[in-house]
Amino acid sequence: MAGIYNAINNLLKKAEDEGRSHLLEPEVYFIFKQIGLKVPKFIYVSSEKWPDSEKLKQLRTSEVVIKVVSPLILHKTDVGGVRFVVNRWKDVKQNLMEMIETIPQRWVEWARSQGKLAGISPFKETEVRDSIRGFLIMEKVSYEKIGLGEELLLGLKQTRDFGPIITIGFGGIDVEYISSRLKEDQALGFFSPYLASRAKIASGLTGLAFYEKLAKGPRGGKPVIDMMKLVEAMEKLGHLARYFSALQPGRGFVLEELEANPLVIANGSLIPLDGLVRFSRNKELRLRPPVEKLTRLLLPRSIGLIGVSERMNLGHIILNNILEAGFPGEKVFIVKPGTESIEGCRCFPSIAALPEAVDLFVYALPAEQVYSCLENLIKEEKAHSMIIIAGGLGEKSGTQEEERRIRQLLATARKEGRLAPVVNGANCLGIISRPGRYDTTFIPEYKFPRKRGGEPGLIFISQSGAFMITRLNKSPWIAPEMAISIGNQIDLTVADYLDYFSRTEARNSRVFALYLEGLREGDGIILARAASRLIKAGSKIIVYKGGRTPQGQLATASHTASVAGDYSIFKALLKQQRIYVAETLAEFELGLKALYFLKDKKPCGSRVALLSNAGFECVIMADHIFPDGALRLAKWSAKTREKLLMALSPSGIDRLQDIRNPLDLTPVADDRAFSACVEAVLDDPGVDCAVISPVPMTPALKTLQAIDYGEDFHEAGSLASRLVELFQKSLKPFVVSLDAGSLYDPLADYLESQGLPVFRRVDDALLFLEKFVRL
């Protein structure tokens, strides 16, 4: 392969020397050949020399395709740069002459209509004419005509966060129209050459809309192509993409974009009928911080602070929170000239006067002084890690240069081998670390009550501190092991944290919750690989991504100085790693809570049991078992059917309803009957998971508190008590739906306090379980 890559590199160098960032079509076909695509036979003629009749005879088709070759004309069809002609010398010559005359004018008109020239073309027609190098005269390929799916698109796109991405989907001139009208995950497939094995590519193709038609043939006929040929072409393109990747240090060129469209099938071979390649020079990658220092950041033995006033200010609140979390005051050092101590912690007149190099230094002054403080810390070698609370770096117009200087200061110090801190922030809320016994957030306890105790198991990493604490405030039963607000990722990034956790004992944490607005260069691959390691160790990861739309990306840039990538690619690649990607805030909140409560239960299959005492819920639940979804209705075993009949017959329910799935228990089912049915289906070896949905208004169930109502859901034998017992006993995951108003909030709160995931609508419960069984 080295010889092929050298040849391509020379091709790119030649184009660069000519002032081009695009390859001409004959050059594109050379690259196509290297990834195993069969290129149509063609001859190339310059614009000053017509082809002779003998050469035309080498093209064995009765019709030929003429294409203009120009570094300026990329959209050939739009300007009359493609013609189908009878394969006769006279006809070919006539069309070539016409194309030379008409293309320049049509290109100028087309460019003006696209708004690219603001009404005045920077190119005259003569300049466009001079740009025409020549023409390709190609055999007209006869290919499989099967309707939708006969033309594909195979492409490569260089992304900022994930590097090169391979794309496959419907092609042709209507590709955008078709893709916009299909389900997102069926129109286009996205694969990373760094993450996707041959087996993953083959598996990923099966869910795309064109797959069945090509693999099994239209209307049950013969397969159009051996799909492994497509997999092999994608795999070879992936090798090429990795070699010419922006993430590959030391490479001269980057393939920014490569596309074969349309890609057709003829006699079992893949043939590109058109293509483009765009390239650039490789840029220097960011120098990643030494993530091993995160141990000092998250589990510090000493903490330094600057920005603490004797009166209550932001820095003083942070100090109080650190002490309230249990960090020893004798190991907290405050930079505050003219003061002996604050809250029992010693003060020092300057950074140089600190008694030791602290594991963690918290900066709580304005953004304008960040650089000088960091410079001082590095000069005096006084900090291993740092949290910058201050906002305004990178988000506010005009501060990008200051952010660049800070990054350069860190990079220079690290290259020189000096003690430079790893930096969390800027524009962050701070960090809560239960194992580190500290809390550097600036929200007072009375505004944001923390759950100090409780079972650990959740690590929350968020680019927005407000997002993090509002989600936690709405989930009072969840006690995060660590809650990390990272802000605009001036140094440490989400990917750095996840990479660190995947290589330490923290990988034993069962749930990781991420809120992202943007990723730094190449961080998508680091994040995905770290997530894969965590998931293999038994963790579950849920992600919500902000900055998905152009409008959202603008807000992202102003909020945390991140550049948001393509959301479709982001979602596809993370789902391939079995990460739970939440589409809405509500889904993130519900999914986070449910994953936390189910952290010790593994999805072992997709056969679901559905139980309710309301007919409408049984109908809705059945409606949410989609043909192309992950869940399948479980079939009751004979033993289970017998147990269900025994549970229902005393109340006569067996005479009202058939024993089937979903199981409608009717409002007649009391606590004993309902809980006996739940136990029976959970014991069935043909059941992998369940949704239990008691509509609580029925008088047959104890669903209210003892106060004033004469019933108590706390009583032994009540459905609530039995559900808690069954949840603790069963290894199978199940969720509870409680579709009712505020009168039944105490029941929902009780179940959640006992560790049961509770949803307030059954469709939300099924949406979660549908994604959960894929993890």
C-alpha positions in Angstrom: 0.0 0.0 0.0 3.0 2.4 0.6 3.5 2.6 -3.2 -0.1 3.5 -3.8 -0.1 6.2 -1.1 3.1 7.7 -2.4 1.5 7.8 -5.9 -1.5 9.6 -4.5 0.7 11.9 -2.5 2.6 12.9 -5.7 -0.8 13.5 -7.4 -1.9 15.8 -4.6 1.5 17.6 -4.7 1.2 18.1 -8.5 -2.3 19.6 -8.1 -1.1 21.9 -5.2 1.8 23.1 -7.4 -0.8 24.1 -10.0 -2.7 26.1 -7.4 -5.5 23.6 -7.1 -7.3 22.1 -4.0 -9.5 19.8 -6.1 -8.4 17.0 -8.4 -9.5 16.7 -12.0 -11.7 13.9 -12.9 -9.0 11.7 -14.5 -7.0 12.1 -11.3 -10.1 11.2 -9.2 -10.5 8.0 -11.2 -6.9 7.0 -10.4 -7.8 7.1 -6.7 -11.1 5.2 -7.3 -9.1 2.4 -8.8 -6.9 2.1 -5.7 -10.0 1.3 -3.5 -11.2 -1.4 -5.8 -13.8 0.4 -7.9 -14.0 -0.5 -11.6 -13.7 2.8 -13.6 -15.4 3.2 -17.0 -13.0 3.1 -19.9 -12.2 6.6 -21.2 -9.9 8.6 -23.3 -8.7 12.1 -22.5 -8.4 14.8 -25.1 -7.1 18.3 -24.7 -9.2 21.3 -25.6 -6.9 22.0 -28.6 -6.8 18.5 -30.1 -9.7 16.4 -31.3 -9.8 12.6 -30.8 -9.1 10.5 -33.9 -11.6 7.9 -35.0 -9.3 5.0 -34.0 -9.3 6.0 -30.4 -13.0 6.3 -30.3 -13.3 2.7 -31.5 -11.5 1.7 -28.3 -14.7 2.7 -26.5 -16.9 -0.3 -27.1 -20.3 1.3 -26.5 -22.6 2.7 -29.1 -23.0 5.9 -27.1 -20.3 7.8 -25.2 -20.4 10.4 -22.4 -18.4 13.6 -22.9 -17.4 15.5 -19.7 -15.6 18.8 -19.4 -12.3 18.8 -17.4 -11.7 22.1 -15.6 -10.4 23.0 -12.1 -13.1 25.8 -12.1 -16.1 23.7 -13.2 -17.1 21.3 -10.4 -20.8 21.1 -11.1 -20.6 20.0 -14.7 -24.2 19.0 -15.2 -25.5 22.4 -14.2 -23.5 24.2 -16.9 -23.9 21.7 -19.8 -20.6 20.1 -19.1 -21.9 16.5 -19.6 -23.4 15.2 -22.8 -24.5 11.8 -24.1 -23.5 11.4 -27.8 -23.5 8.7 -30.5 -20.1 7.1 -30.7 -19.2 8.6 -34.1 -16.2 10.9 -34.8 -18.4 13.5 -36.5 -20.9 13.6 -33.6 -18.3 13.7 -31.0 -16.4 16.5 -32.7 -19.5 18.6 -33.2 -20.5 18.3 -29.5 -17.0 19.2 -28.3 -17.0 22.4 -30.4 -20.5 23.3 -29.0 -19.4 22.7 -25.4 -16.3 24.9 -25.7 -18.5 27.7 -26.9 -21.5 27.3 -24.5 -20.0 26.2 -21.2 -18.2 29.5 -20.3 -21.4 31.6 -20.6 -23.6 29.0 -18.8 -21.0 28.8 -16.0 -21.1 32.6 -15.4 -24.9 32.6 -15.5 -25.1 29.6 -13.1 -22.6 31.1 -10.7 -24.6 34.4 -10.7 -27.9 32.6 -10.0 -26.3 30.8 -7.1 -25.5 34.1 -5.4 -21.8 33.3 -5.3 -20.8 36.2 -7.4 -23.0 38.9 -5.8 -24.2 39.8 -9.3 -20.8 40.4 -10.8 -18.6 37.5 -11.8 -14.9 37.7 -10.9 -14.3 35.5 -13.9 -14.9 36.5 -17.5 -16.1 34.0 -20.0 -12.7 34.0 -21.6 -11.1 33.1 -18.3 -13.6 30.2 -17.9 -12.8 29.1 -21.4 -9.1 29.2 -20.7 -9.7 27.0 -17.6 -10.9 24.1 -19.7 -8.1 21.6 -19.8 -9.9 19.2 -22.0 -12.6 16.5 -22.1 -13.1 13.0 -21.0 -14.8 10.8 -23.5 -16.1 7.7 -21.7 -18.0 4.5 -22.4 -21.7 4.8 -21.5 -22.1 2.3 -18.7 -25.1 0.0 -18.8 -26.0 -0.8 -15.2 -28.6 -2.6 -13.1 -31.9 -0.8 -13.5 -33.8 -1.5 -10.3 -35.4 1.8 -9.5 -34.7 3.5 -6.2 -31.3 2.1 -5.1 -29.7 1.7 -8.5 -27.6 4.8 -7.9 -25.5 5.0 -4.7 -23.3 7.5 -3.1 -20.0 6.5 -1.5 -18.1 9.3 0.1 -15.4 10.4 2.6 -15.7 13.6 4.7 -13.1 15.0 7.0 -14.7 16.2 10.3 -13.2 18.3 13.0 -14.1 16.1 15.9 -14.1 12.5 14.5 -11.6 12.9 11.6 -12.5 11.0 8.4 -16.0 9.6 8.1 -17.1 7.1 5.4 -20.7 7.8 4.1 -22.9 5.4 2.1 -26.5 5.9 0.9 -28.7 6.7 -2.0 -27.0 8.7 -4.8 -27.7 10.5 -8.0 -29.0 14.0 -8.6 -31.9 13.6 -6.2 -29.8 12.4 -3.2 -30.7 15.3 -1.0 -34.4 15.0 -1.8 -34.6 11.3 -1.1 -32.5 11.4 2.1 -34.7 14.2 3.5 -37.8 12.0 3.2 -36.4 8.8 4.8 -35.8 8.0 8.4 -32.5 9.6 9.4 -30.8 6.3 10.2 -32.0 4.6 7.1 -31.0 7.2 4.5 -27.3 7.4 5.1 -24.8 5.3 6.9 -21.8 6.8 8.7 -18.7 4.9 9.7 -15.4 5.9 11.2 -12.4 4.1 9.8 -10.9 4.4 13.3 -13.8 2.6 15.0 -15.6 0.4 12.5 -14.3 -3.1 11.8 -15.4 -5.0 8.7 -18.0 -6.8 10.7 -19.4 -3.5 12.0 -19.6 -2.1 8.5 -21.4 -5.2 7.3 -23.8 -5.1 10.2 -24.4 -1.3 9.8 -25.4 -1.7 6.1 -28.3 -4.0 6.9 -30.3 -1.1 8.4 -30.0 1.1 5.4 -33.0 1.5 3.0 -31.1 0.3 -0.1 -29.8 -2.9 1.6 -32.6 -5.4 1.0 -33.0 -4.5 -2.6 -29.3 -4.9 -3.4 -28.6 -7.9 -1.1 -31.8 -9.9 -1.9 -32.8 -8.5 -5.2 -35.9 -6.5 -6.3 -39.2 -8.4 -5.7 -37.4 -11.4 -4.4 -35.2 -11.8 -7.4 -31.4 -12.5 -7.5 -29.1 -10.3 -5.4 -27.8 -7.4 -7.4 -24.3 -7.6 -5.8 -22.4 -9.5 -3.2 -22.6 -6.9 -0.4 -19.2 -7.9 0.8 -17.8 -6.1 -2.3 -19.3 -2.9 -1.0 -17.9 -3.6 2.5 -14.4 -4.2 1.0 -14.6 -1.0 -1.0 -15.6 0.9 2.1 -12.8 -0.8 4.1 -10.2 0.2 1.5 -11.6 3.7 1.4 -11.2 3.7 5.2 -7.5 2.7 5.0 -7.0 5.6 2.5 -8.9 8.0 4.8 -6.7 7.0 7.8 -3.5 7.6 5.9 -4.6 11.0 4.6 -6.4 12.0 7.9 -6.2 15.3 9.8 -5.7 13.2 12.9 -2.5 11.6 11.4 0.5 13.6 12.6 3.3 14.1 10.1 1.2 13.6 6.9 1.5 16.3 4.4 -1.9 16.2 2.9 -5.5 15.6 4.1 -8.3 14.3 2.0 -11.0 16.7 3.0 -13.7 15.2 0.7 -14.0 12.3 -1.7 -17.2 11.3 -3.4 -18.3 8.7 -5.9 -21.8 9.8 -7.0 -23.5 8.1 -8.7 -22.0 4.7 -7.9 -23.7 2.0 -9.9 -23.6 -1.8 -10.2 -22.8 -3.5 -13.5 -22.2 -7.2 -13.8 -21.6 -7.5 -10.0 -19.0 -4.7 -9.9 -19.2 -1.2 -8.4 -18.6 1.5 -11.0 -18.4 5.3 -10.2 -19.9 7.4 -12.9 -18.7 10.7 -11.5 -16.5 11.8 -8.6 -14.6 14.6 -6.8 -11.7 14.9 -4.4 -10.9 18.0 -2.4 -7.7 18.1 -0.3 -5.7 20.4 2.0 -2.5 20.7 3.9 -2.4 19.0 7.3 -2.5 21.3 10.3 -0.8 20.8 13.7 -2.9 18.9 16.2 -3.5 20.2 19.6 -1.1 18.9 22.3 -3.3 16.9 24.7 -2.8 17.6 28.4 -1.3 14.8 30.6 -4.5 13.2 31.6 -2.8 11.2 34.4 -2.7 14.5 36.4 -6.5 14.2 36.6 -5.9 12.1 39.8 -4.6 15.2 41.5 -7.5 17.3 40.2 -10.2 14.9 41.3 -8.6 13.5 44.4 -6.5 16.4 45.7 -4.5 16.3 48.9 -4.2 20.1 49.0 -6.2 23.0 47.5 -5.2 26.6 46.8 -7.7 29.4 46.1 -7.5 32.9 44.8 -10.4 35.4 44.7 -11.7 34.8 48.2 -13.0 37.8 50.1 -13.5 38.1 53.9 -17.1 39.1 53.0 -19.3 36.7 51.2 -18.4 36.7 47.5 -18.1 34.0 44.8 -14.8 32.8 46.1 -16.0 32.7 49.7 -19.0 30.5 48.6 -16.6 28.1 46.9 -14.5 28.0 50.1 -17.5 27.2 52.2 -18.6 24.5 49.8 -15.1 22.9 49.9 -15.2 22.8 53.7 -18.8 21.6 53.8 -17.9 18.7 51.6 -15.4 17.5 54.2 -12.0 18.7 52.8 -9.6 19.4 55.7 -9.2 23.1 56.3 -5.5 22.8 57.2 -4.8 21.7 53.6 -6.7 24.7 52.0 -4.4 27.6 51.2 -5.8 31.0 50.2 -3.9 33.7 48.2 -5.0 36.8 50.0 -2.5 39.5 51.0 -3.0 41.3 54.3 -5.2 38.6 55.8 -4.1 35.7 58.2 -7.0 33.4 57.7 -10.6 33.0 56.4 -12.9 30.3 57.7 -10.0 28.9 59.6 -7.9 28.4 56.4 -4.5 30.1 56.2 -3.9 33.0 53.8 -0.7 33.8 52.0 0.3 37.1 50.3 1.2 35.7 46.9 1.3 32.5 44.8 5.1 32.3 45.4 4.4 32.2 49.2 2.2 29.1 49.0 3.8 26.4 51.3 3.7 23.7 48.6 2.7 22.9 45.0 -1.0 22.3 45.5 -2.7 19.4 43.8 -5.6 21.8 42.8 -5.7 25.5 42.4 -9.1 27.3 42.1 -9.2 30.6 40.2 -12.2 32.8 41.2 -11.1 36.2 39.8 -12.1 38.0 36.6 -11.1 36.6 33.2 -8.7 39.4 32.5 -6.2 38.2 35.2 -6.2 34.5 34.2 -3.1 34.6 32.0 -0.9 36.4 34.6 -2.1 34.0 37.3 -1.4 30.9 35.2 2.0 32.4 34.2 2.8 32.9 37.8 1.7 29.4 38.8 4.0 27.9 36.1 6.9 30.1 36.9 6.7 29.3 40.7 5.7 25.6 40.0 2.9 25.8 42.5 0.0 23.8 41.0 -0.6 20.4 39.4 -4.1 21.2 38.3 -6.4 24.3 38.1 -10.1 25.1 37.8 -10.9 28.5 36.1 -14.3 29.6 37.1 -14.2 32.9 35.2 -16.4 33.3 32.1 -15.7 35.4 29.0 -12.7 33.5 27.6 -13.5 32.4 24.0 -17.2 33.1 24.2 -17.1 36.9 24.1 -16.0 38.6 20.9 -12.3 39.7 21.1 -11.3 37.2 23.8 -10.2 34.4 21.4 -6.7 35.8 21.3 -6.4 35.6 25.1 -7.6 32.0 25.0 -5.0 31.2 22.4 -2.3 32.7 24.5 -3.3 30.6 27.5 -3.2 27.4 25.4 0.2 28.4 24.0 1.5 29.1 27.5 0.5 25.6 28.6 1.8 23.9 25.5 5.2 25.7 25.8 5.6 24.8 29.5 4.8 21.2 28.8 7.2 20.9 25.9 9.9 22.4 28.1 9.2 19.8 30.9 8.1 22.4 33.4 5.3 21.9 36.0 2.2 23.2 34.3 -1.3 22.5 35.6 -4.0 20.7 33.7 -6.8 23.2 33.5 -10.5 22.7 33.8 -12.7 25.5 32.4 -12.8 28.4 31.8 -16.4 29.5 32.2 -17.3 26.6 34.4 -19.4 26.1 37.5 -16.7 24.0 39.2 -16.4 20.3 40.3 -18.1 18.2 43.0 -16.0 15.2 43.9 -17.3 12.9 46.6 -14.2 10.7 46.8 -12.1 13.9 46.7 -14.2 15.4 49.5 -14.5 18.8 47.8 -17.1 21.0 46.1 -15.7 24.0 44.1 -19.1 25.1 42.7 -20.2 28.6 43.6 -23.9 27.8 44.3 -24.7 27.9 48.0 -26.1 24.9 49.7 -29.5 26.5 50.4 -29.9 27.2 46.6 -28.8 23.8 45.5 -29.0 21.1 48.2 -26.4 18.4 47.7 -27.0 14.7 48.5 -23.8 14.0 50.3 -24.5 10.3 51.1 -26.2 7.6 49.1 -25.0 4.9 46.8 -22.4 6.1 44.4 -22.4 5.1 40.7 -22.9 8.2 38.6 -20.3 10.5 37.1 -21.8 13.6 35.4 -19.6 15.6 32.9 -21.1 18.7 31.4 -20.0 21.6 29.3 -22.7 23.6 31.0 -22.8 23.9 34.8 -26.3 25.1 34.8 -27.4 22.1 32.7 -25.8 19.8 35.2 -27.2 21.2 38.4 -30.7 21.7 37.0 -30.8 18.0 36.0 -29.5 16.9 39.4 -31.9 19.2 41.2 -34.8 17.5 39.4 -33.5 14.1 40.4 -33.2 14.2 44.2 -32.7 10.4 44.5 -29.5 10.6 42.5 -26.2 11.3 44.3 -23.4 11.7 41.7 -19.9 10.4 42.6 -18.5 13.3 40.6 -20.2 16.2 38.9 -17.8 18.0 36.6 -18.5 21.2 34.8 -15.9 21.7 32.1 -16.9 25.0 30.4 -15.2 25.8 27.2 -12.5 23.1 27.3 -9.6 25.5 27.2 -7.3 22.6 28.1 -9.1 19.5 29.5 -12.0 18.2 27.4 -14.9 15.8 27.8 -12.9 13.2 25.9 -9.9 13.6 28.2 -12.0 13.0 31.3 -13.7 9.9 29.8 -10.4 8.6 28.6 -9.0 9.0 32.1 -12.0 7.3 33.7 -11.8 4.4 31.3 -8.2 3.6 32.5 -8.7 4.0 36.2 -10.9 2.4 39.0 -13.6 5.0 38.1 -14.5 2.7 35.2 -16.4 0.7 37.9 -18.9 3.6 38.0 -22.0 2.2 36.5 -23.4 5.4 34.7 -21.8 8.3 32.9 -23.9 11.2 31.9 -22.5 13.7 29.4 -23.8 17.0 28.1 -21.8 18.2 25.1 -22.0 21.3 22.9 -18.9 20.7 20.9 -15.7 18.6 20.7 -12.1 19.7 20.2 -10.1 18.4 17.2 -10.1 14.6 17.2 -11.9 14.3 20.5 -14.8 12.3 19.0 -12.5 9.3 18.4 -10.9 9.5 21.9 -14.4 9.8 23.4 -15.8 6.9 21.4 -12.9 4.6 22.3 -13.0 5.5 25.9 -16.8 4.9 26.0 -16.2 1.5 24.4 -13.8 0.5 27.2 -16.2 1.7 29.8 -19.2 -0.1 28.3 -17.1 -3.4 28.0 -16.4 -3.0 31.8 -20.2 -2.8 32.5 -20.9 0.9 32.5 -23.7 2.7 30.7 -23.4 6.1 29.1 -26.1 8.6 28.2 -25.4 11.7 26.1 -27.3 14.9 25.3 -25.9 17.0 22.5 -26.5 20.7 22.2 -25.7 22.8 19.1 -27.3 20.5 16.6 -28.7 23.1 14.2 -27.0 26.1 12.6 -28.8 28.3 15.1 -27.8 26.1 18.0 -24.2 26.1 16.8 -24.1 29.9 16.9 -25.4 29.8 20.5 -22.9 27.1 21.3 -20.0 29.3 20.0 -21.1 32.1 22.3 -21.7 29.8 25.3 -18.8 27.5 25.7 -16.6 28.5 22.7 -17.1 25.0 21.1 -17.5 24.4 17.4 -20.4 21.9 17.0 -20.0 19.1 14.5 -22.5 17.4 12.3 -25.2 16.0 14.7 -26.2 13.1 12.4 -22.6 11.8 12.3 -22.2 12.4 16.0 -25.3 10.4 16.8 -24.6 7.6 14.4 -21.1 7.0 15.6 -22.0 7.1 19.3 -24.9 4.7 18.9 -22.6 2.3 17.1 -20.6 2.3 20.4 -23.8 1.4 22.3 -24.1 4.9 23.9 -27.6 6.1 24.8 -28.2 9.3 22.8 -31.1 11.3 24.2 -33.0 13.4 21.7 -34.8 15.7 24.2 -34.1 17.2 27.6 -37.1 15.2 29.0 -35.6 12.0 27.5 -32.2 12.8 29.0 -33.7 13.3 32.5 -35.8 10.2 32.4 -33.1 8.1 30.8 -30.4 9.3 33.3 -32.7 8.4 36.2 -33.6 5.0 34.8 -30.1 4.1 33.9 -29.0 5.0 37.4 -31.6 2.8 39.0 -30.9 0.0 36.6 -27.2 0.3 36.9 -26.8 -3.3 38.4 -29.2 -4.9 35.8 -28.0 -5.9 32.4 -30.3 -6.2 29.3 -30.0 -9.8 28.3 -32.6 -9.7 25.4 -35.4 -7.9 23.8 -38.4 -10.0 24.8 -40.6 -7.7 26.8 -43.6 -8.3 29.1 -46.2 -5.5 29.2 -48.7 -5.3 32.0 -51.4 -2.7 32.8 -54.8 -2.5 34.4 -56.1 -0.2 31.7 -57.1 -1.3 28.2 -55.9 1.9 26.5 -52.4 1.5 27.9 -52.3 -2.1 26.6 -53.2 -0.8 23.1 -50.6 2.1 23.3 -47.9 -0.3 24.5 -48.6 -2.7 21.7 -48.5 0.2 19.2 -44.9 0.9 20.4 -43.6 -2.5 19.6 -42.4 -1.5 16.1 -41.6 -4.0 13.3 -38.1 -2.5 12.9 -37.6 -1.8 16.6 -35.5 -3.5 19.2 -38.3 -4.9 21.4 -40.3 -8.1 20.8 -43.4 -9.2 22.6 -42.6 -12.1 24.9 -44.6 -15.3 24.6 -45.9 -16.7 27.9 -44.8 -20.3 28.7 -47.4 -22.8 29.7 -46.3 -22.6 33.3 -46.6 -18.8 33.2 -50.1 -19.0 31.7 -51.1 -21.3 34.5 -49.7 -18.9 37.2 -51.5 -16.0 35.5 -54.8 -17.9 35.5 -54.4 -18.8 39.2 -53.8 -15.1 40.0 -56.7 -13.8 38.0 -59.4 -16.4 38.4 -60.4 -15.5 42.1 -61.4 -12.0 40.8 -63.0 -13.4 37.6 -60.6 -11.4 35.4 -59.8 -14.6 33.4 -63.5 -14.5 32.2 -63.1 -10.8 31.1 -59.7 -10.9 29.3 -57.6 -13.4 27.4 -54.2 -14.3 28.7 -51.9 -12.5 26.2 -49.2 -9.9 26.0 -49.8 -7.0 26.6 -51.7 -8.4 29.6 -54.8 -6.3 30.6 -55.5 -6.9 34.3 -58.5 -4.6 34.2 -59.3 -2.2 37.1 -60.6 -5.2 39.1 -57.1 -6.6 39.8 -56.2 -5.9 43.4 -52.7 -5.7 45.0 -52.4 -9.5 45.3 -53.5 -10.3 41.8 -51.4 -7.5 40.2 -48.2 -8.4 42.0 -48.7 -12.1 41.5 -48.9 -11.5 37.7 -45.8 -9.3 37.8 -43.9 -12.1 39.7 -45.1 -14.7 37.2 -43.9 -12.9 34.1 -40.6 -12.0 35.6 -40.0 -15.7 36.5 -40.7 -16.7 32.9 -37.4 -17.6 31.1 -38.9 -16.3 27.9 -39.1 -12.7 29.3 -36.1 -10.5 29.3 -37.6 -7.2 30.6 -40.9 -5.6 31.4 -43.0 -2.5 31.7 -45.4 -2.5 34.6 -48.1 0.2 34.4 -50.7 0.3 37.1 -53.2 3.1 36.6 -53.6 4.0 40.3 -57.1 5.5 40.4 -58.8 2.0 40.8 -60.2 1.4 44.3 -58.8 -2.2 44.0 -55.2 -1.0 44.5 -53.6 0.7 47.6 -52.0 3.7 45.9 -52.4 6.5 48.4 -50.9 7.4 51.7 -52.6 6.5 55.0 -53.5 10.1 55.7 -57.2 10.7 55.3 -57.8 7.9 52.7 -58.0 4.7 54.7 -55.3 3.0 52.6 -51.5 3.0 52.6 -49.2 2.0 49.8 -46.5 1.4 52.4 -48.3 -1.7 53.8 -46.8 -5.1 53.4 -48.5 -6.8 50.5 -49.4 -3.6 48.7 -48.5 -3.5 45.0 -45.9 -0.8 45.8 -44.2 -2.9 48.5 -44.3 -6.0 46.3 -42.8 -4.1 43.3 -39.9 -3.0 45.5 -39.4 -6.6 46.7 -39.5 -8.0 43.1 -37.2 -5.3 41.8 -34.6 -6.1 44.4 -34.9 -9.9 43.9 -35.1 -10.1 40.1 -32.0 -9.7 37.8 -34.3 -8.7 35.0 -34.7 -5.0 34.3 -38.2 -3.6 34.5 -39.6 -0.1 34.7 -42.8 1.3 36.2 -45.2 3.7 34.5 -47.5 5.7 36.7 -49.8 7.8 34.5 -51.6 10.0 37.0 -51.6 13.5 38.5 -50.0 15.1 41.6 -52.2 13.1 44.0 -50.0 10.1 43.2 -46.7 11.9 43.4 -46.0 10.4 46.9 -46.4 6.9 45.4 -44.0 7.8 42.6 -41.5 9.4 45.0 -41.7 6.3 47.3 -40.9 3.9 44.4 -38.0 6.0 43.3 -36.7 6.4 46.8 -36.5 2.6 46.8 -34.5 2.5 43.5 -37.3 1.8 41.0 -37.3 3.7 37.7 -40.7 5.5 37.4 -42.1 7.1 34.2 -45.3 9.1 34.2 -46.3 8.0 30.7 -46.1 4.6 29.2 -44.8 5.7 25.9 -41.8 7.3 27.6 -41.2 4.1 29.4 -41.2 2.1 26.2 -39.0 4.6 24.4 -36.4 4.2 27.2 -36.6 0.4 27.2 -36.3 0.3 23.4 -32.9 2.0 23.7 -31.9 0.3 26.9 -32.0 -3.2 25.4 -29.6 -2.1 22.6 -27.0 -1.0 25.1 
